[in-house]
Amino acid sequence: MNPTAVVIDLPDQRDRFRSGVATLPPGPLRDVLTAVAYARDEAARTGATTATDDRWRAVVTAAERAVRVGAPVALRIVA
């Protein structure tokens, strides 16, 4: 994976991501992925290739909180 590669972020992909996040039970993983969804949406609205620093700080804050909580996370993989 190349983290510097530009990814086309289409509205229907963002909608599917948000829908998938909404199906997760409340908890740390859902909080982190919700912050990611907001960051992606902001970038798309402004036409930027990445979200603002404030949005990414919100993602990091949610991730740090999830680590502190230490709640076990169960993932359901849908193919």
C-alpha positions as a Markdown table, in Angstrom:
| # | Residue | x | y | z |
|---|---|---|---|---|
| 1 | Met | 0.0 | 0.0 | 0.0 |
| 2 | Asn | 1.3 | 3.4 | -0.9 |
| 3 | Pro | 0.1 | 6.0 | 1.6 |
| 4 | Thr | 0.9 | 8.9 | -0.7 |
| 5 | Ala | -1.2 | 7.6 | -3.6 |
| 6 | Val | -4.3 | 9.7 | -4.4 |
| 7 | Val | -7.5 | 7.7 | -4.0 |
| 8 | Ile | -10.6 | 8.7 | -5.7 |
| 9 | Asp | -13.2 | 9.1 | -3.0 |
| 10 | Leu | -16.6 | 8.9 | -4.6 |
| 11 | Pro | -19.8 | 9.9 | -2.8 |
| 12 | Asp | -21.3 | 6.4 | -3.0 |
| 13 | Gln | -18.1 | 5.0 | -1.4 |
| 14 | Arg | -18.4 | 7.5 | 1.5 |
| 15 | Asp | -22.1 | 6.5 | 1.8 |
| 16 | Arg | -21.2 | 2.8 | 2.1 |
| 17 | Phe | -18.5 | 3.5 | 4.6 |
| 18 | Arg | -20.8 | 5.6 | 6.8 |
| 19 | Ser | -23.5 | 2.9 | 6.5 |
| 20 | Gly | -21.1 | 0.2 | 7.5 |
| 21 | Val | -19.9 | 2.3 | 10.5 |
| 22 | Ala | -23.5 | 2.8 | 11.6 |
| 23 | Thr | -24.0 | -0.9 | 11.8 |
| 24 | Leu | -21.2 | -1.3 | 14.4 |
| 25 | Pro | -22.2 | -1.5 | 18.1 |
| 26 | Pro | -21.4 | 1.7 | 20.0 |
| 27 | Gly | -17.9 | 1.7 | 21.3 |
| 28 | Pro | -14.3 | 2.8 | 20.6 |
| 29 | Leu | -14.0 | 1.3 | 17.1 |
| 30 | Arg | -17.2 | 3.0 | 16.0 |
| 31 | Asp | -16.0 | 6.3 | 17.5 |
| 32 | Val | -12.7 | 6.2 | 15.6 |
| 33 | Leu | -14.4 | 5.2 | 12.3 |
| 34 | Thr | -17.0 | 8.0 | 12.7 |
| 35 | Ala | -14.2 | 10.5 | 13.1 |
| 36 | Val | -12.6 | 9.1 | 9.9 |
| 37 | Ala | -15.9 | 9.5 | 8.1 |
| 38 | Tyr | -16.2 | 13.1 | 9.2 |
| 39 | Ala | -12.6 | 13.8 | 8.0 |
| 40 | Arg | -13.3 | 12.2 | 4.6 |
| 41 | Asp | -16.6 | 14.1 | 4.2 |
| 42 | Glu | -14.9 | 17.4 | 5.0 |
| 43 | Ala | -12.2 | 16.8 | 2.5 |
| 44 | Ala | -14.7 | 15.9 | -0.2 |
| 45 | Arg | -16.9 | 19.0 | 0.6 |
| 46 | Thr | -13.9 | 21.3 | 0.2 |
| 47 | Gly | -12.4 | 19.5 | -2.8 |
| 48 | Ala | -9.2 | 18.9 | -0.8 |
| 49 | Thr | -7.1 | 15.8 | -1.1 |
| 50 | Thr | -6.9 | 15.5 | 2.7 |
| 51 | Ala | -8.9 | 16.7 | 5.7 |
| 52 | Thr | -7.8 | 19.6 | 7.8 |
| 53 | Asp | -5.5 | 19.2 | 10.8 |
| 54 | Asp | -8.4 | 19.7 | 13.1 |
| 55 | Arg | -10.3 | 16.7 | 11.7 |
| 56 | Trp | -7.2 | 14.5 | 11.8 |
| 57 | Arg | -6.6 | 15.5 | 15.4 |
| 58 | Ala | -10.1 | 14.4 | 16.2 |
| 59 | Val | -9.3 | 11.0 | 14.6 |
| 60 | Val | -6.2 | 10.7 | 16.7 |
| 61 | Thr | -8.0 | 11.8 | 19.9 |
| 62 | Ala | -10.7 | 9.1 | 19.3 |
| 63 | Ala | -8.0 | 6.5 | 18.6 |
| 64 | Glu | -6.2 | 7.4 | 21.8 |
| 65 | Arg | -9.4 | 7.3 | 23.8 |
| 66 | Ala | -10.1 | 3.8 | 22.3 |
| 67 | Val | -6.7 | 2.6 | 23.4 |
| 68 | Arg | -7.2 | 4.0 | 26.9 |
| 69 | Val | -10.6 | 2.3 | 27.2 |
| 70 | Gly | -9.0 | -1.0 | 26.1 |
| 71 | Ala | -12.4 | -2.4 | 25.2 |
| 72 | Pro | -12.3 | -5.6 | 23.2 |
| 73 | Val | -13.4 | -5.2 | 19.6 |
| 74 | Ala | -15.2 | -7.8 | 17.5 |
| 75 | Leu | -15.1 | -7.3 | 13.8 |
| 76 | Arg | -17.5 | -8.9 | 11.3 |
| 77 | Ile | -15.9 | -9.2 | 7.9 |
| 78 | Val | -18.5 | -9.0 | 5.1 |
| 79 | Ala | -17.2 | -10.1 | 1.7 |
